[in-house]
């Protein structure tokens, strides 16, 4: 939290709701220091998950609270999500990737019943090539999703669950309760 004095009740309730989220076992969540100066009150969690094809995704979910509100927020609370994942080159070349990436977020928010307004963001896919003495693979492809929205109340558990679902979608994990069959090895 960004201040040491007593936090407003709405902010305290919103933080408690985020802390109540229990992610699936593959996803690791942790509380981290939030960004400073974006709002009088802030709280942040980080996430990391590995997918079935060794796709690694990292993310951050930030709660901002300004008791006086901000015009662009259309409210006094704002949730900011950031997700970054490494991709294989074939997926990175798909021209629909940004649209699909955005649908992972909107579908997750809808599936958890998260109520919000003022949703906006970007999905960026990048390719980097290494040359010379820089170690690592010759080419890497990444997806970055940045989004923010205004929750309609302090019940942020559905928003936290949607963030967890988004992280799982980015790395290709099946829905909870669905088992993936591994490829059979011929002998």
MARKOL-308658 format. One record per residue: y, z, x of N, C-alpha, C, O, CB in turn. Coordinates in pm, whole numbers, always signed. Last residue first. Glycine has a CB too. Layout:
<nodes>
NODE      n_y      n_z      n_x     ca_y     ca_z     ca_x      c_y      c_z      c_x      o_y      o_z      o_x     cb_y     cb_z     cb_x
NODE        Y        Z        X        Y        Z        X        Y        Z        X        Y        Z        X        Y        Z        X
...
</nodes>
This chain:
<nodes>
NODE      n_y      n_z      n_x     ca_y     ca_z     ca_x      c_y      c_z      c_x      o_y      o_z      o_x     cb_y     cb_z     cb_x
NODE    -4682    -2871     +755    -4752    -2821     +873    -4826    -2928     +944    -4890    -2901    +1046    -4846    -2712     +837
NODE    -4351    -2882     +631    -4484    -2939     +636    -4552    -2894     +763    -4488    -2880     +867    -4480    -3093     +628
NODE    -4164    -2650     +453    -4194    -2699     +587    -4335    -2759     +583    -4429    -2693     +538    -4182    -2583     +695
NODE    -3951    -2688     +178    -4084    -2661     +229    -4102    -2723     +366    -4059    -2836     +391    -4191    -2712     +133
NODE    -3637    -2538     +141    -3714    -2659     +164    -3847    -2622     +225    -3856    -2536     +313    -3638    -2757     +255
NODE    -3618    -2272     -100    -3592    -2328      +33    -3678    -2451      +51    -3779    -2468      -17    -3622    -2223     +146
NODE    -3467    -2245     -409    -3591    -2272     -340    -3556    -2329     -203    -3476    -2422     -192    -3681    -2370     -421
NODE    -3260    -1984     -518    -3269    -2117     -458    -3406    -2130     -392    -3455    -2037     -327    -3154    -2140     -354
NODE    -3240    -1818     -826    -3297    -1821     -692    -3304    -1964     -642    -3348    -2054     -713    -3437    -1756     -691
NODE    -3000    -1660    -1017    -3067    -1787     -991    -3114    -1786     -847    -3036    -1756     -756    -2972    -1909    -1019
NODE    -2862    -1425    -1022    -2983    -1432    -1101    -3060    -1561    -1083    -3173    -1573    -1130    -2951    -1414    -1245
NODE    -2543    -1567     -985    -2624    -1445     -975    -2743    -1458    -1070    -2726    -1498    -1185    -2540    -1318    -1009
NODE    -2547    -1919     -896    -2503    -1806     -979    -2597    -1686     -962    -2714    -1702     -928    -2497    -1848    -1128
NODE    -2581    -2000     -541    -2612    -2020     -683    -2558    -1903     -764    -2525    -1798     -708    -2765    -2035     -705
NODE    -2330    -2081     -300    -2429    -1986     -352    -2456    -2014     -499    -2365    -2049     -573    -2380    -1839     -333
NODE    -2142    -2245     -171    -2260    -2303     -233    -2368    -2206     -275    -2485    -2243     -285    -2319    -2400     -142
NODE    -1904    -2152      -78    -2013    -2164      +20    -2142    -2216      -40    -2242    -2229      +30    -2038    -2030      +83
NODE    -1748    -2161     -310    -1702    -2232     -191    -1816    -2251      -89    -1822    -2354      -22    -1586    -2157     -125
NODE    -1880    -1984     -483    -1881    -2128     -510    -1846    -2208     -385    -1906    -2312     -358    -1783    -2162     -623
NODE    -1818    -1736     -367    -1958    -1779     -375    -1967    -1930     -398    -2052    -1997     -339    -2032    -1704     -487
NODE    -1539    -1729     -405    -1595    -1725     -269    -1739    -1776     -268    -1778    -1850     -178    -1589    -1580     -213
NODE    -1534    -1728     -688    -1475    -1838     -613    -1532    -1843     -471    -1570    -1950     -424    -1320    -1824     -608
NODE    -1648    -1478     -737    -1717    -1599     -782    -1665    -1722     -709    -1742    -1811     -673    -1700    -1617     -934
NODE    -1444    -1316     -629    -1579    -1312     -571    -1659    -1436     -611    -1729    -1493     -527    -1654    -1185     -618
NODE    -1239    -1387     -808    -1222    -1412     -666    -1358    -1412     -596    -1385    -1499     -513    -1129    -1306     -603
NODE    -1349    -1286    -1044    -1326    -1430    -1032    -1309    -1468     -885    -1360    -1572     -842    -1201    -1472    -1113
NODE    -1340    -1013     -987    -1470    -1078    -1005    -1457    -1230     -991    -1545    -1294     -933    -1530    -1043    -1141
NODE    -1062     -979     -983    -1140     -954     -862    -1277    -1019     -868    -1326    -1073     -769    -1154     -805     -839
NODE    -1016    -1038    -1251     -952    -1120    -1147    -1025    -1103    -1014    -1046    -1200     -941     -803    -1082    -1132
NODE    -1153     -834    -1386    -1194     -974    -1404    -1134    -1068    -1298    -1197    -1166    -1260    -1154    -1023    -1542
NODE     -997     -610    -1282    -1139     -627    -1250    -1185     -770    -1273    -1252     -826    -1186    -1224     -531    -1333
NODE     -739     -563    -1358     -761     -670    -1261     -907     -686    -1221     -938     -768    -1135     -679     -644    -1138
NODE     -560     -460    -1591     -705     -471    -1579     -738     -589    -1488     -763     -700    -1534     -772     -489    -1720
NODE     -288     -464    -1630     -337     -401    -1507     -488     -408    -1492     -541     -366    -1389     -293     -257    -1502
NODE     -206     -794    -1766     -211     -647    -1771     -272     -595    -1640     -303     -673    -1550     -294     -598    -1895
NODE     -189    -1060    -1707     -114    -1013    -1824     -117     -862    -1840      -40     -807    -1919     -170    -1078    -1948
NODE     -123    -1174    -1371     -213    -1114    -1471     -131    -1058    -1587      -17    -1014    -1568     -300    -1002    -1407
NODE      -10    -1467    -1247      +40    -1342    -1300      -59    -1287    -1402      -78    -1347    -1508     +180    -1361    -1364
NODE     -117    -1621     -938     -104    -1616    -1083      -58    -1477    -1124      -65    -1382    -1046     -237    -1652    -1153
NODE     -179    -1849     -671     -127    -1722     -722     -111    -1735     -873      -93    -1844     -927       +9    -1686     -654
NODE     -361    -1986     -392     -322    -1983     -533     -259    -1849     -566     -283    -1749     -498     -444    -2009     -624
NODE     -511    -2198     -169     -407    -2096     -183     -361    -2101     -328     -327    -2207     -380     -286    -2119      -83
NODE     -782    -2297      +14     -731    -2284     -121     -631    -2170     -121     -662    -2058      -78     -846    -2260     -226
NODE     -898    -2516     +253     -814    -2401     +227     -765    -2406      +83     -713    -2508      +38     -695    -2395     +325
NODE    -1167    -2633     +438    -1105    -2632     +306    -1022    -2504     +298    -1070    -2396     +331    -1211    -2640     +191
NODE    -1236    -2826     +733    -1208    -2701     +663    -1146    -2728     +527    -1081    -2830     +504    -1116    -2613     +746
NODE    -1425    -2944     +998    -1365    -2976     +870    -1352    -2847     +792    -1445    -2767     +786    -1449    -3081     +790
NODE    -1427    -3036    +1340    -1446    -2934    +1237    -1371    -2979    +1112    -1266    -3042    +1121    -1397    -2794    +1285
NODE    -1575    -3186    +1622    -1499    -3201    +1499    -1530    -3084    +1407    -1644    -3039    +1398    -1532    -3335    +1430
NODE    -1706    -3087    +1846    -1610    -3196    +1864    -1521    -3213    +1741    -1405    -3249    +1754    -1683    -3327    +1894
NODE    -1729    -2726    +1859    -1776    -2857    +1815    -1665    -2962    +1830    -1547    -2930    +1826    -1824    -2851    +1668
NODE    -1621    -2561    +2166    -1650    -2568    +2023    -1698    -2707    +1986    -1707    -2795    +2072    -1526    -2532    +1941
NODE    -1349    -2552    +2403    -1489    -2533    +2363    -1502    -2538    +2211    -1404    -2522    +2138    -1543    -2397    +2417
NODE    -1149    -2783    +2562    -1154    -2687    +2452    -1299    -2675    +2405    -1363    -2775    +2372    -1061    -2730    +2334
NODE    -1112    -2973    +2762    -1185    -2851    +2795    -1189    -2747    +2683    -1229    -2633    +2708    -1124    -2790    +2916
NODE    -1104    -3268    +2563    -1088    -3202    +2692    -1172    -3078    +2705    -1288    -3075    +2664     -944    -3168    +2715
NODE    -1061    -3211    +2211    -1069    -3297    +2328    -1055    -3214    +2455    -1001    -3104    +2453     -960    -3406    +2323
NODE    -1155    -3193    +1871    -1127    -3125    +1998    -1147    -3223    +2112    -1237    -3307    +2109    -1218    -3001    +2017
NODE    -1015    -3253    +1554    -1098    -3304    +1664    -1056    -3232    +1791     -937    -3213    +1816    -1083    -3459    +1679
NODE    -1026    -3149    +1218     -970    -3131    +1352    -1068    -3184    +1454    -1189    -3163    +1443     -937    -2981    +1379
NODE     -933    -3199     +887    -1029    -3229     +992     -958    -3213    +1125     -845    -3257    +1142    -1090    -3373     +977
NODE     -884    -3031     +574     -838    -3077     +705     -956    -3107     +796    -1063    -3048     +783     -747    -2972     +769
NODE     -772    -2999     +247     -888    -3023     +333     -836    -3085     +462     -755    -3177     +461     -994    -3116     +263
NODE     -629    -2770      +27     -607    -2857     +143     -739    -2875     +217     -808    -2777     +247     -499    -2798     +236
NODE     -490    -2694     -272     -619    -2706     -205     -598    -2809      -94     -555    -2922     -120     -737    -2748     -305
NODE     -250    -2465     -411     -285    -2587     -338     -429    -2578     -288     -482    -2469     -265     -188    -2610     -220
NODE      -96    -2342     -716     -153    -2333     -583     -182    -2468     -523     -144    -2572     -577     -276    -2253     -586
NODE      -60    -2131    -1009      -22    -2245     -925      -86    -2231     -789     -125    -2121     -749     +131    -2255     -912
NODE      -13    -1987    -1324     -108    -2020    -1218      -57    -2141    -1141      -17    -2241    -1200     -250    -2047    -1275
NODE     +124    -1845    -1538     +193    -1895    -1418      +99    -1919    -1300     +127    -1877    -1188     +300    -1797    -1377
NODE      -98    -1587    -1654       +0    -1692    -1676      +46    -1740    -1538      +10    -1683    -1436     +122    -1642    -1763
NODE     -418    -1450    -1761     -310    -1474    -1667     -212    -1577    -1721     -239    -1645    -1820     -365    -1519    -1532
NODE     -720    -1275    -1777     -604    -1323    -1853     -486    -1334    -1759     -455    -1240    -1686     -572    -1229    -1972
NODE    -1053    -1342    -1711     -927    -1297    -1653     -811    -1358    -1731     -805    -1480    -1749     -918    -1336    -1502
NODE    -1312    -1403    -1784    -1219    -1360    -1888    -1088    -1306    -1834    -1018    -1232    -1903    -1284    -1256    -1972
NODE    -1483    -1513    -1608    -1473    -1366    -1607    -1379    -1313    -1714    -1367    -1192    -1733    -1426    -1319    -1472
NODE    -1453    -1786    -1657    -1584    -1723    -1676    -1577    -1571    -1680    -1657    -1507    -1749    -1678    -1766    -1565
NODE    -1185    -1837    -1585    -1228    -1850    -1724    -1359    -1775    -1750    -1373    -1708    -1852    -1245    -1998    -1760
NODE    -1196    -1794    -1307    -1104    -1714    -1390    -1146    -1719    -1537    -1144    -1617    -1606     -959    -1765    -1375
NODE    -1384    -1992    -1241    -1414    -1851    -1216    -1324    -1761    -1299    -1370    -1663    -1357    -1398    -1818    -1066
NODE    -1246    -2227    -1310    -1372    -2194    -1379    -1406    -2047    -1361    -1453    -1982    -1455    -1486    -2283    -1326
NODE    -1033    -2213    -1128    -1006    -2206    -1271    -1131    -2173    -1352    -1124    -2100    -1451     -946    -2338    -1319
NODE    -1179    -2228     -876    -1091    -2115     -912    -1073    -2106    -1063    -1094    -1999    -1120     -955    -2129     -844
NODE    -1316    -2468     -898    -1391    -2346     -866    -1309    -2223     -904    -1362    -2126     -957    -1428    -2341     -716
NODE    -1110    -2648     -935    -1192    -2614    -1051    -1278    -2491    -1023    -1310    -2416    -1116    -1282    -2733    -1091
NODE    -1018    -2673     -674     -932    -2607     -773    -1013    -2566     -895     -988    -2460     -953     -816    -2701     -815
NODE    -1239    -2810     -564    -1199    -2679     -513    -1112    -2603     -612    -1131    -2483     -632    -1126    -2694     -381
NODE    -1223    -3051     -708    -1339    -2962     -726    -1305    -2821     -678    -1340    -2723     -744    -1462    -3017     -650
NODE     -984    -3148     -604     -997    -3125     -747    -1113    -3030     -776    -1101    -2939     -859    -1018    -3257     -821
NODE    -1047    -3171     -326     -940    -3082     -373     -950    -3050     -522     -927    -2935     -562     -805    -3145     -344
NODE    -1277    -3359     -341    -1288    -3221     -294    -1173    -3132     -339    -1199    -3022     -388    -1296    -3219     -144
NODE    -1274    -3623     -400    -1260    -3531     -513    -1261    -3384     -470    -1248    -3295     -554    -1371    -3555     -614
NODE    -1330    -3763     -167    -1192    -3762     -216    -1168    -3667     -333    -1054    -3634     -363    -1153    -3902     -256
NODE    -1525    -3632      +87    -1524    -3658      -57    -1381    -3654     -110    -1316    -3549     -100    -1614    -3557     -131
NODE    -1531    -3548     +347    -1487    -3686     +322    -1481    -3721     +174    -1435    -3830     +139    -1578    -3783     +392
NODE    -1646    -3297     +338    -1503    -3307     +369    -1448    -3446     +341    -1328    -3460     +313    -1478    -3270     +514
NODE    -1913    -3360     +304    -1840    -3299     +193    -1689    -3313     +215    -1614    -3338     +120    -1878    -3151     +177
NODE    -1962    -3463     +563    -1988    -3543     +443    -1910    -3490     +323    -1849    -3567     +250    -2137    -3545     +412
NODE    -1908    -3253     +742    -1823    -3373     +742    -1841    -3456     +615    -1744    -3513     +566    -1854    -3458     +864
NODE    -1917    -2927     +593    -1981    -3034     +669    -1899    -3161     +648    -1829    -3175     +548    -2132    -3055     +625
NODE    -1657    -2678     +636    -1734    -2773     +557    -1812    -2867     +648    -1777    -2885     +764    -1643    -2852     +463
NODE    -1542    -2344     +625    -1583    -2457     +707    -1671    -2547     +621    -1751    -2497     +541    -1659    -2411     +836
NODE    -1281    -2214     +424    -1423    -2235     +450    -1442    -2355     +541    -1368    -2453     +534    -1501    -2255     +318
NODE    -1060    -1976     +290    -1081    -2079     +392    -1230    -2089     +419    -1299    -1988     +435    -1002    -2045     +524
NODE     -838    -1865      +42     -978    -1885      +82     -982    -1997     +184     -917    -2100     +168    -1069    -1918      -41
NODE     -627    -1643     -117     -637    -1737       -6     -784    -1744      +34     -847    -1641      +58     -546    -1694     +117
NODE     -432    -1544     -393     -565    -1565     -334     -555    -1669     -223     -484    -1769     -235     -669    -1610     -442
NODE     -236    -1304     -547     -235    -1416     -453     -374    -1425     -390     -426    -1325     -340     -123    -1398     -344
NODE      -95    -1189     -841     -216    -1194     -760     -209    -1320     -675     -180    -1429     -725     -345    -1192     -851
NODE     +162     -981     -952     +125    -1115     -906       +2    -1102     -820       -5    -1014     -734     +242    -1185     -828
NODE     +352     -812    -1202     +237     -817    -1112     +213     -961    -1072     +240    -1054    -1149     +109     -756    -1180
NODE     +557     -859    -1374     +582     -760    -1269     +466     -749    -1170     +480     -686    -1066     +607     -624    -1332
NODE     +652    -1199    -1471     +593    -1067    -1492     +625     -974    -1376     +707    -1006    -1291     +443    -1078    -1509
NODE     +699    -1453    -1372     +688    -1436    -1516     +619    -1304    -1548     +539    -1296    -1641     +610    -1554    -1578
NODE     +744    -1520    -1107     +616    -1460    -1144     +594    -1461    -1294     +480    -1470    -1340     +608    -1317    -1093
NODE    +1003    -1609    -1090     +895    -1706    -1064     +759    -1652    -1105     +668    -1729    -1135     +894    -1743     -916
NODE    +1145    -1366    -1136    +1150    -1476    -1232    +1034    -1574    -1214     +973    -1617    -1312    +1282    -1550    -1218
NODE     +991    -1057    -1105    +1049    -1170    -1034    +1038    -1290    -1126     +934    -1313    -1186     +978    -1196     -895
NODE    +1026     -703    -1170     +981     -839    -1197    +1049     -941    -1108    +1151     -914    -1045    +1005     -874    -1341
NODE    +1069     -443    -1116    +1180     -515    -1180    +1144     -659    -1213    +1222     -730    -1276    +1302     -513    -1089
NODE     +835     -366     -986     +865     -309    -1118     +980     -378    -1190     +987     -373    -1313     +897     -163    -1103
NODE     +626     -574     -839     +770     -549     -836     +807     -497     -974     +810     -574    -1070     +852     -680     -799
NODE     +335     -604     -661     +397     -542     -779     +545     -519     -751     +584     -455     -653     +327     -407     -815
NODE      +51     -798     -570     +192     -766     -550     +247     -704     -678     +211     -745     -788     +274     -893     -510
NODE     -255     -817     -419     -187     -775     -540      -44     -738     -502      -22     -656     -413     -260     -655     -610
NODE     -458    -1058     -270     -343     -969     -256     -283     -942     -394     -264    -1034     -474     -236    -1031     -161
NODE     -743    -1143     -108     -686    -1129     -241     -578    -1022     -231     -605     -910     -189     -795    -1092     -349
NODE     -877    -1370     +121     -794    -1252     +100     -741    -1257      -42     -699    -1362      -90     -677    -1244     +205
NODE    -1167    -1491     +300    -1062    -1493     +200     -985    -1364     +195    -1022    -1263     +256    -1119    -1522      +65
NODE    -1398    -1721     +443    -1322    -1596     +449    -1210    -1606     +347    -1165    -1715     +311    -1265    -1571     +593
NODE    -1719    -1861     +471    -1589    -1859     +403    -1527    -1721     +422    -1596    -1619     +418    -1603    -1894     +252
NODE    -1953    -2067     +627    -1882    -1941     +630    -1749    -1956     +557    -1676    -2053     +579    -1859    -1894     +775
NODE    -2262    -2202     +572    -2121    -2225     +550    -2054    -2088     +545    -2095    -2002     +467    -2094    -2308     +419
NODE    -2539    -2207     +596    -2458    -2145     +702    -2311    -2180     +693    -2242    -2188     +795    -2511    -2187     +836
NODE    -2632    -2287     +354    -2633    -2387     +461    -2549    -2339     +580    -2494    -2420     +654    -2580    -2523     +410
NODE    -2591    -2065     +186    -2727    -2103     +223    -2734    -2206     +336    -2834    -2211     +407    -2798    -2157     +103
NODE    -2296    -1892     +319    -2374    -1964     +220    -2510    -2004     +271    -2541    -1979     +388    -2300    -2085     +174
NODE    -2140    -1584     +376    -2214    -1698     +433    -2298    -1760     +324    -2364    -1690     +247    -2302    -1653     +554
NODE    -1821    -1435     +336    -1952    -1468     +280    -2009    -1587     +355    -1937    -1679     +393    -1942    -1499     +129
NODE    -1565    -1196     +303    -1638    -1287     +391    -1776    -1309     +331    -1840    -1216     +282    -1648    -1230     +537
NODE    -1241    -1081     +219    -1377    -1115     +181    -1435    -1209     +285    -1365    -1289     +346    -1382    -1179      +39
NODE    -1001     -817     +182    -1052     -937     +248    -1195     -958     +202    -1261     -867     +152    -1044     -924     +403
NODE     -730     -703      -22     -870     -696      +21     -904     -827      +92     -846     -932      +66     -966     -671     -102
NODE     -423     -523      -61     -498     -643      -23     -643     -610      +12     -673     -504      +67     -431     -712      +95
NODE     -115     -450     -224     -251     -406     -191     -331     -531     -158     -309     -636     -220     -318     -324     -310
NODE     +226     -344     -262     +124     -446     -234       -7     -380     -195      -10     -269     -141     +172     -541     -122
NODE     +557     -314     -377     +424     -256     -372     +323     -368     -349     +333     -474     -410     +392     -177     -502
NODE     +785     -474     -352     +795     -331     -320     +658     -263     -305     +644     -167     -230     +875     -260     -427
NODE     +688     -780     -185     +714     -704     -307     +724     -557     -268     +677     -518     -161     +601     -726     -414
NODE     +692     -883      +65     +678     -977      -46     +711     -911     -179     +756     -976     -273     +536    -1032      -49
NODE     +704     -697     +274     +828     -760     +229     +812     -864     +118     +911     -927      +80     +894     -825     +344
NODE     +382     -747     +425     +501     -667     +400     +612     -755     +346     +613     -876     +370     +547     -595     +528
NODE      +42     -784     +322     +164     -838     +380     +285     -753     +340     +287     -694     +232     +185     -985     +337
NODE     -175     -491     +350     -118     -607     +280       +3     -663     +355      +58     -596     +442      -77     -569     +137
NODE     -452     -403     +542     -308     -386     +524     -251     -511     +457     -275     -623     +501     -238     -359     +662
NODE     -758     -411     +349     -677     -436     +468     -530     -410     +437     -490     -398     +321     -697     -580     +520
NODE    -1082     -338     +242     -939     -317     +220     -867     -336     +352     -910     -284     +455     -911     -175     +160
NODE    -1344     -578     +201    -1283     -468     +273    -1136     -460     +241    -1071     -561     +215    -1304     -483     +425
NODE    -1662     -717     +112    -1521     -692      +83    -1471     -576     +166    -1548     -484     +197    -1500     -665      -67
NODE    -1904     -962     +150    -1851     -838     +207    -1702     -827     +177    -1625     -916     +213    -1877     -831     +360
NODE    -2168    -1103      -29    -2022    -1099       -9    -1979     -962      +42    -2015     -859      -16    -1949    -1133     -140
NODE    -2431    -1080      -95    -2396    -1171      +14    -2248    -1161      +55    -2210    -1207     +163    -2427    -1314      -26
NODE    -2445     -912     -324    -2482     -862     -191    -2440     -951      -73    -2416     -901      +36    -2629     -843     -185
NODE    -2144     -939     -526    -2285     -969     -502    -2317     -934     -356    -2227     -926     -273    -2317    -1121     -531
NODE    -1910     -662     -563    -1948     -801     -534    -2099     -817     -520    -2171     -719     -503    -1880     -849     -408
NODE    -1762     -480     -792    -1883     -470     -709    -1934     -612     -683    -1993     -674     -771    -1994     -382     -778
NODE    -1445     -347     -849    -1527     -468     -844    -1643     -447     -747    -1623     -402     -634    -1442     -591     -801
NODE    -1275     -134     -827    -1397     -113     -906    -1492     -233     -900    -1607     -223     -942    -1362      -84    -1050
NODE    -1047     -216     -699    -1145     -139     -620    -1276     -119     -695    -1379      -91     -632    -1086       -3     -584
NODE     -913     -330     -917     -963     -416     -808    -1070     -344     -726    -1170     -404     -688     -848     -460     -717
NODE     -855      -94    -1060     -938     -198    -1121     -994     -292    -1015    -1111     -330    -1022     -858     -277    -1225
NODE     -687      +37     -879     -816      +99     -917     -909       -5     -977    -1029       -4     -950     -793     +215    -1016
NODE     -470     -142     -884     -546     -122     -760     -683      -63     -792     -784     -108     -738     -468      -29     -662
NODE     -387     -106    -1151     -429     -239    -1104     -512     -228     -977     -613     -297     -963     -307     -328    -1080
NODE     -313     +164    -1152     -421     +118    -1239     -475      -17    -1191     -597      -38    -1190     -372     +106    -1385
NODE      -99     +154     -969     -216     +240     -942     -336     +196    -1025     -448     +191     -974     -183     +387     -971
NODE      +79      -12    -1111      +24      -55     -982     -102      +24     -948     -201      -33     -903     +130      -38     -870
NODE     +135     +153    -1330      +79      +20    -1351      +12      -31    -1223      -98      -86    -1227     +189      -78    -1396
NODE     +253     +382    -1204     +124     +392    -1274      +58     +255    -1294      -63     +243    -1276     +144     +459    -1410
NODE     +391     +340     -874     +401     +329    -1020     +262     +327    -1084     +166     +277    -1025     +480     +202    -1059
NODE     +319     +583     -617     +313     +447     -668     +331     +447     -819     +292     +543     -886     +179     +380     -630
NODE     +516     +804     -433     +424     +787     -546     +433     +645     -603     +542     +595     -632     +452     +890     -656
NODE     +573     +679      -97     +604     +761     -213     +507     +728     -327     +426     +635     -316     +752     +739     -259
NODE     +502     +487      +87     +434     +616      +96     +465     +706      -22     +392     +802      -47     +472     +685     +224
NODE     +426     +139      +37     +517     +252      +36     +438     +381      +40     +321     +384       +1     +609     +248      -88
NODE     +229      -56      +37     +345      -76     +122     +444      +40     +122     +537      +40     +203     +416     -198      +80
NODE     -117       +0      +84       +0       +0       +0     +123       +0      +89     +121      +50     +202       +0     +121      -96
</nodes>
